[in-house]
């Protein structure tokens, strides 16, 4: 079936099927680039300011100059949503250092910027009703996980392992402590009802959905604690959950082979998902 989506590539709206990236692009050759994924709900961008601010921070960390302003990039996103008639799904942004002769320290004349949309009904996922299963595995990623780099091979392997195990996500573990999910933030609820998640640092990506959920939780009276937690703590938790732009808030009902809580989505996770969706729709 022909892909009829419209994309934006290096200055122009054009059919996604017609986009042609140079084989010398450093994103392709070296993973020398960054990306962002912003959710679209009811035709509106969710947490747009946070995602664009993170795009700007990641670009600065790699010393890649954005070819457009943040406001201009957001307008392109909105135009793509409109042109593609997207109601629910995501907008993907990828920025690389550009195309040049293959050399570790090459400086291309200009960066490469690509945006496209993907349709997906995040509200209809079976994990919303049934909860998700996760597996744990060693975190083998590089040391600057706070940069949203396109260097995702470790995450690809983790996701493949999770799928093979019948799980929806992998929690990555370093020195006995959970860092984060392969494509999500990891959170637990302790026996006394405290919501625990690892503090932002180079060890994890500063999740945009995470930040919004923590603010909503605090406003709703949930006790918060930002600290690392062990796999054993997670297994003994009252609840566990994950947050991400493409799933919002999902309760975790099983970690490895152990049931969490009563094996059903927990009330705090369900409440935070409800609050987040209200915020995303502008109803709270």
C-alpha positions in Angstrom: 0.0 0.0 0.0 1.3 3.4 -0.9 2.3 5.7 2.0 0.4 8.9 1.4 1.7 10.9 4.5 3.2 14.3 4.1 6.6 14.9 5.7 8.8 17.9 6.1 12.4 17.5 5.0 15.1 20.2 4.8 12.9 23.1 4.0 9.9 21.5 2.2 6.7 19.7 2.8 6.7 16.6 0.5 5.4 13.1 0.4 7.2 10.9 2.9 7.7 8.3 0.2 9.7 10.9 -1.8 12.1 11.8 1.0 15.7 11.0 0.1 18.4 11.0 2.7 22.1 11.1 1.7 24.0 7.9 2.4 26.7 10.2 3.7 24.4 11.6 6.4 26.1 11.4 9.8 22.9 10.2 11.4 23.1 7.1 9.2 26.8 6.6 9.4 27.6 7.5 13.1 24.2 8.0 14.9 25.4 11.6 15.1 22.0 13.1 15.7 19.0 13.5 18.1 15.3 13.0 17.9 12.0 13.9 19.7 8.6 12.3 19.7 5.6 14.4 20.7 2.2 12.8 21.2 -0.9 14.0 19.4 -4.3 13.7 21.1 -7.5 15.0 19.6 -5.4 16.6 16.9 -3.4 18.6 19.5 0.3 18.4 20.4 0.8 17.2 24.0 3.6 18.7 26.2 4.9 20.5 23.1 7.0 23.1 25.0 8.8 20.4 27.0 9.6 18.3 24.0 10.9 21.3 22.0 13.0 22.5 25.0 14.5 19.0 25.3 15.3 19.0 21.5 17.1 22.3 22.0 19.1 21.0 25.0 20.1 17.8 23.1 21.1 19.8 20.1 23.3 22.1 22.2 24.9 19.1 24.0 26.0 17.7 20.6 26.8 21.2 19.3 24.4 20.8 16.4 22.8 24.1 15.4 19.1 24.0 14.9 18.3 25.2 11.3 15.0 26.7 12.5 13.7 28.4 15.6 11.7 26.3 18.1 8.6 28.3 17.2 9.1 27.5 13.5 9.6 23.8 14.2 6.3 23.7 16.2 4.5 25.4 13.4 5.8 22.6 11.0 4.5 20.0 13.5 1.1 21.6 13.6 1.0 21.8 9.8 1.9 18.1 9.5 -0.8 17.2 11.9 -3.3 19.1 9.8 -2.1 17.9 6.4 -2.1 14.3 7.6 -5.5 14.6 9.4 -3.8 13.1 12.5 -6.2 12.8 15.4 -4.1 10.4 17.6 -0.5 9.5 17.2 2.9 11.1 17.3 5.1 13.7 15.5 8.7 12.5 15.1 11.6 15.0 14.7 15.1 14.0 13.8 18.0 16.3 13.6 21.5 15.1 12.5 24.8 17.0 12.0 24.2 16.6 8.2 25.9 14.9 5.3 29.7 15.0 4.6 32.5 12.7 3.6 32.8 9.9 6.2 35.2 11.2 8.8 34.8 11.2 12.6 35.3 14.9 12.9 33.7 16.1 9.7 31.7 19.3 9.9 28.9 19.3 7.3 27.7 22.6 5.7 24.2 22.2 7.2 22.3 19.9 9.5 19.6 17.5 8.3 16.1 18.0 9.7 13.2 15.6 9.1 9.7 15.5 10.6 6.9 13.0 10.0 3.7 11.8 11.7 2.6 8.3 12.8 -1.0 7.4 13.6 -1.6 5.3 16.7 -4.4 5.0 19.2 -2.7 5.3 22.5 -6.0 5.1 24.3 -6.9 1.7 23.0 -3.8 -0.2 24.1 -4.6 -3.5 26.0 -2.1 -2.4 28.6 -4.3 0.4 29.7 -6.9 -2.0 30.9 -4.8 -5.0 31.8 -1.5 -3.4 32.8 2.0 -4.1 31.3 4.6 -6.7 31.9 8.3 -5.7 32.0 11.5 -7.7 32.1 14.8 -6.5 33.7 18.1 -6.6 31.9 21.6 -4.9 32.2 21.8 -1.3 31.1 24.6 -1.3 28.4 24.0 2.2 27.0 26.5 5.0 26.8 27.0 7.5 29.7 25.0 10.5 28.4 21.5 9.1 28.4 20.2 12.6 29.1 20.8 13.4 25.4 18.0 12.0 23.2 20.4 10.5 20.7 19.4 8.4 17.7 22.0 5.9 19.0 19.4 3.3 20.1 20.9 -0.1 19.5 20.9 -1.1 23.2 17.2 -0.1 23.4 16.4 -2.0 20.2 18.0 -5.2 21.7 16.1 -4.6 25.0 12.8 -4.2 23.2 13.4 -7.3 21.2 14.2 -9.3 24.4 11.0 -7.9 26.0 8.9 -8.9 23.0 10.4 -12.4 23.0 9.5 -12.8 26.7 5.9 -11.7 26.1 6.5 -8.3 27.8 5.8 -4.8 26.7 8.9 -3.1 28.1 12.4 -3.7 29.5 13.6 -2.0 32.7 17.4 -1.4 32.5 19.5 -2.1 35.5 22.9 -0.8 36.6 24.6 -1.8 39.8 21.3 -3.3 41.1 19.4 -0.1 40.5 16.7 0.5 37.9 17.7 3.3 35.6 14.7 3.6 33.3 12.8 1.6 30.7 14.1 1.1 27.1 11.7 3.8 26.0 10.0 5.0 29.2 10.5 6.3 32.7 10.3 3.8 35.6 8.3 4.6 38.7 7.1 2.6 41.8 4.8 3.2 44.7 6.1 2.0 48.0 4.1 0.4 50.8 3.4 3.8 52.4 2.0 5.3 49.1 5.1 7.2 48.1 5.7 7.6 44.4 9.4 7.0 43.7 11.4 7.6 40.6 15.1 8.2 39.8 16.2 11.9 39.8 17.3 13.4 36.5 21.0 13.1 35.8 23.2 11.8 32.9 22.0 8.3 33.8 18.5 8.8 32.4 16.5 10.8 29.9 14.7 13.7 31.5 11.2 12.5 30.5 8.7 15.2 29.5 5.7 13.0 30.5 7.5 12.1 33.7 7.9 15.8 34.6 4.2 16.5 33.9 3.1 13.4 35.8 5.2 14.3 38.9 3.7 17.8 39.0 0.2 16.4 38.7 0.9 13.8 41.4 2.2 16.5 43.8 -0.8 18.7 43.1 -3.0 15.7 43.8 -1.4 15.1 47.2 0.8 12.1 46.3 4.1 12.0 48.3 7.1 12.1 45.9 10.6 10.8 46.4 13.3 11.2 43.7 15.9 8.5 44.3 17.2 5.4 42.7 15.4 2.2 43.6 16.5 -1.4 43.3 15.0 -4.3 41.5 14.1 -5.9 44.8 12.2 -2.7 45.9 10.3 -2.8 42.6 9.3 -6.4 43.1 8.0 -5.6 46.6 6.3 -2.4 45.5 2.6 -1.7 46.0 2.4 -0.4 42.4 4.8 0.1 39.5 4.2 2.2 36.4 5.9 3.7 33.3 5.5 7.0 31.6 6.3 8.0 28.0 5.1 10.3 25.3 3.6 7.5 23.3 1.8 5.6 26.2 1.2 8.4 28.8 0.9 6.5 32.1 0.7 2.7 32.1 0.5 0.5 35.2 2.9 -2.4 35.5 1.4 -5.7 36.8 4.4 -8.0 36.4 8.2 -7.6 36.6 10.1 -10.6 35.3 8.1 -13.5 36.6 6.7 -11.8 39.7 3.3 -10.2 40.1 3.1 -6.7 41.4 0.5 -5.9 44.0 -2.7 -7.8 43.2 -1.8 -8.2 39.5 -4.2 -5.5 38.4 -3.5 -1.8 37.4 -3.0 0.2 40.6 -5.2 3.1 41.7 -2.4 5.7 41.8 -1.3 4.8 38.3 -4.9 4.9 37.0 -5.5 8.2 38.8 -2.3 9.8 37.3 -3.3 8.6 33.8 -6.7 10.2 34.3 -5.1 13.5 35.4 -2.6 13.5 32.6 -5.3 12.9 29.9 -7.3 15.7 31.4 -4.3 18.0 31.2 -3.5 16.9 27.7 -7.0 17.7 26.6 -7.1 21.0 28.5 -9.9 20.0 30.9 -8.1 20.4 34.2 
